[in-house]
Amino acid sequence: MPPIDFDDVGDAIREDRPLRPAEAYRVQFAQDNLDFRALMIPDPIPVGSQILEAVGLEPGRGYSLFAILPSGDFEDVRLSEPFDLRGKGTEQFVAFLTDRDFKFEVNDDELRWGKPAISGHVLEQLAKPGPGEGVYLQIRGGTDRLIAATELVDLNEPGIERFYVAPLPPTEIEIIVNTRARTVPKPEVTFEQIVELAFPGPHDANVVFSMTYRKAASAPHSGELGAGGNVEVKKGTIFNVTRTVQS
């Protein structure tokens, strides 16, 4: 049997081109979460029920279907109305078996979810925090809370939950410098930082430092570190710093 001639909706979006005529059109589909998988649809302008039927779900069982727009917003896809894949810039669809939607906000954008709870992992996918950032839940009248990836947040509480991206709280990592415990505020440390921990204060111009390390987080896990260099540490990383006075 010859392979199906299909066009990938995501490829068309990324290549900024129109969909070409084909036997099928590939989109991304998820059910009750954001773990997407490829789905073939025979029509570039399907109704919502066609999308559900293509994945083997019965539209009459009460599914809610959403398209995730380029902005990250969820758009309701009604089961009896057409959704034009050619003009929306959308390739991702998610379905929920539920009788209501739960509203919440991520970075001031209002979204809807088909379940009464949402995981921190899904919130990270929606909020897209950068390096050194996390997703926080706004606590009315209290201290906002960092949401862990494995945590489930109840969306059924009174009011609309509001989530936002902000820098992660500072963490201190304990390392060993010349047999003494020292703490650093972030995983990446420089040669100069370790020298200051080993031999604090100003130094004469004829003083030279040499340094070795082991049990580092980054590869190689052991070696020598020179001036201007850096290494990623973890709890228990060991540094040995020696000071030599040149004549």
LINNORKA-V205399 format. One record per residue. RES is the residue in one small letter. PSI is psi in whole degrees, 0 to 359 (* if undefined). NEAR is the number of other ideal C-beta (glycine too) atoms within 8 Angstrom. Layout:
{{RES PSI NEAR} {RES PSI NEAR}}
This chain:
{{m 125 2} {p 150 3} {p 153 4} {i 134 7} {d 112 6} {f 160 10} {d 140 11} {d 120 9} {v 319 13} {g 318 10} {d 318 8} {a 321 12} {i 312 11} {r 330 6} {e 0 6} {d 53 4} {r 160 4} {p 157 5} {l 141 11} {r 155 6} {p 133 3} {a 171 9} {e 333 6} {a 165 11} {y 128 15} {r 127 12} {v 181 14} {q 132 11} {f 142 14} {a 154 13} {q 120 9} {d 7 9} {n 196 8} {l 29 8} {d 91 5} {f 150 7} {r 160 7} {a 143 7} {l 131 12} {m 131 10} {i 132 14} {p 350 9} {d 133 7} {p 350 9} {i 68 8} {p 156 13} {v 162 11} {g 322 14} {s 329 9} {q 321 11} {i 317 18} {l 317 14} {e 327 10} {a 335 11} {v 3 10} {g 18 4} {l 147 10} {e 114 7} {p 330 10} {g 355 4} {r 356 7} {g 27 7} {y 144 12} {s 135 11} {l 135 13} {f 147 14} {a 136 12} {i 112 11} {l 164 11} {p 332 6} {s 349 5} {g 353 9} {d 153 9} {f 125 11} {e 128 10} {d 127 8} {v 106 12} {r 142 7} {l 336 11} {s 2 6} {e 146 8} {p 148 6} {f 113 12} {d 108 8} {l 342 15} {r 338 8} {g 0 5} {k 342 10} {g 32 6} {t 133 13} {e 351 9} {q 132 11} {f 144 15} {v 138 15} {a 146 17} {f 142 12} {l 96 9} {t 164 9} {d 8 3} {r 162 4} {d 149 8} {f 124 12} {k 143 8} {f 170 14} {e 141 12} {v 117 13} {n 43 8} {d 3 5} {d 128 9} {e 128 8} {l 168 12} {r 145 11} {w 145 11} {g 7 13} {k 155 10} {p 356 6} {a 150 9} {i 141 11} {s 156 12} {g 327 13} {h 316 8} {v 320 10} {l 322 14} {e 321 11} {q 325 8} {l 318 10} {a 334 12} {k 60 7} {p 147 8} {g 183 6} {p 134 3} {g 11 5} {e 161 9} {g 176 10} {v 128 14} {y 147 12} {l 127 11} {q 125 9} {i 115 8} {r 122 5} {g 12 3} {g 197 5} {t 126 4} {d 149 9} {r 132 7} {l 131 9} {i 123 13} {a 154 6} {a 326 8} {t 358 6} {e 144 8} {l 131 7} {v 130 12} {d 118 7} {l 3 12} {n 2 6} {e 158 6} {p 142 2} {g 182 5} {i 124 7} {e 138 11} {r 125 8} {f 149 14} {y 161 11} {v 135 11} {a 163 7} {p 144 6} {l 151 8} {p 149 5} {p 142 6} {t 145 7} {e 134 7} {i 128 13} {e 124 9} {i 172 15} {i 123 12} {v 115 11} {n 49 8} {t 2 4} {r 142 6} {a 132 6} {r 158 9} {t 147 8} {v 151 12} {p 347 7} {k 164 8} {p 328 9} {e 124 8} {v 154 12} {t 164 9} {f 314 13} {e 323 8} {q 316 9} {i 321 14} {v 317 11} {e 324 8} {l 324 10} {a 317 11} {f 80 9} {p 154 4} {g 177 4} {p 158 2} {h 149 7} {d 156 5} {a 338 4} {n 9 7} {v 130 10} {v 138 8} {f 143 13} {s 152 8} {m 138 14} {t 157 10} {y 160 14} {r 163 8} {k 34 9} {a 160 14} {a 324 8} {s 162 7} {a 140 4} {p 152 6} {h 350 8} {s 157 8} {g 198 6} {e 146 7} {l 129 12} {g 173 7} {a 135 6} {g 354 6} {g 167 8} {n 162 8} {v 150 11} {e 126 10} {v 169 12} {k 175 10} {k 125 6} {g 359 8} {t 137 15} {i 133 9} {f 139 15} {n 121 8} {v 129 13} {t 149 7} {r 129 10} {t 135 8} {v 117 8} {q 141 6} {s * 3}}
